[in-house]
Amino acid sequence: MRLPQITTYVRGLDRFGSGAFGASRDGGKRTHKGVDIAFQVAAIAPGKVTKIGYPYDPTKHPEKAHFRYVEVTDEARRRVRYFYLDPTVSVGELVEMGEGLGFLQDLTQVYPGITPHFHFEILDDHGQAIDPMMYLGDL
């Protein structure tokens, strides 16, 4: 395994328009004066998407009910989890190392001032947490 990659790129055309500099806004009344940069987290190892879950119980933490995570099970039956992502994959999908899993979710409405990040954890085939730093090396 290796460090999960965060891919950045300019937001493409979607139902709200384009994130490119100079893109039309308000029906052509103005132009976009900046660039919208998207952040997508990529898989550290190939595997199968085995769960898309919610890290918080919405009945106990309704303000956190929108947070999601993606779990990918690798060939060694380790469950690699990427928290605080808006998933772009589905359960049952096979993913390759480096393939995008989802976009970072905004944590600042719940945790004002927090640094944008995703939570990364690995569970062994018995469900025990493994120190991810063993796979990430020196950061």
Phi, psi and omega in degrees: 000160178218173181307130176299135181269143171248115181268134176245143176198164179286131178302128179278190180290128174221190185294348179259001181115202181246149178270005183285152175299135178083359180297149181294139176230153176050050177064030178093003181286337179208172178240156178288125186265002180220204179226136176266116182257126179261148178241123180235131180271137183248153181296141178274344181205155177290155178173194181243134176291113184254347178197142165237114189233184178242121183287342182238141175290117184295339178284335179263331183225068184300332180290344181249007187296341181274348180291143184229166169217157178243130177247128177241125178262126182268182184294339177271009180067021172280138176260111181262123186243137181238107184265155178069045176239144167269106190297144172243009179240171180234155176301136181095345181286139174271133180237149177260160174301133180090353180282140180295138179249330182172172181259147177301137175268152179282119180264351191291337178290330178267323182236078182305132177087356181291148176287132177303133183195171166237150178268133186236126178218156179230131175247135178285183184291355175254004179084010180272138180292137176249140177294113182299337180298337176299334182259341186266339182075204182278126176252000000 
